[in-house]
Amino acid sequence: MSMPPSTPRPIVNCPVCDQPLRPVGRLPLRRDAALAGIITPSAAGDGQPAVPIDLYRCGTCGRLELYDHDLMLPAI
């Protein structure tokens, strides 16, 4: 499933080592799973709407961070 390109994002620092995180791309999450509080990647052809989440990786410690910069996840 193709996610729309992200707009320029703020520089995000790693909460562990305080180094800048590198954007990896966008991860589509199933909206129905997000409503239930579960992180489930969306698969092509599953028929469920997807919410794009920005994925970042720290080049120093390897930590992965997920951000909802567009505020598209439902409030739980």
Secondary structure, DSSP 4 states (H G I P E B T S, - for coil): -PPPPPPP----B-TTT-PBEEEEEEEEEEHHHHHTT---B--TTS---EEEEEEEEETTT--EEEE-TT--SPP-
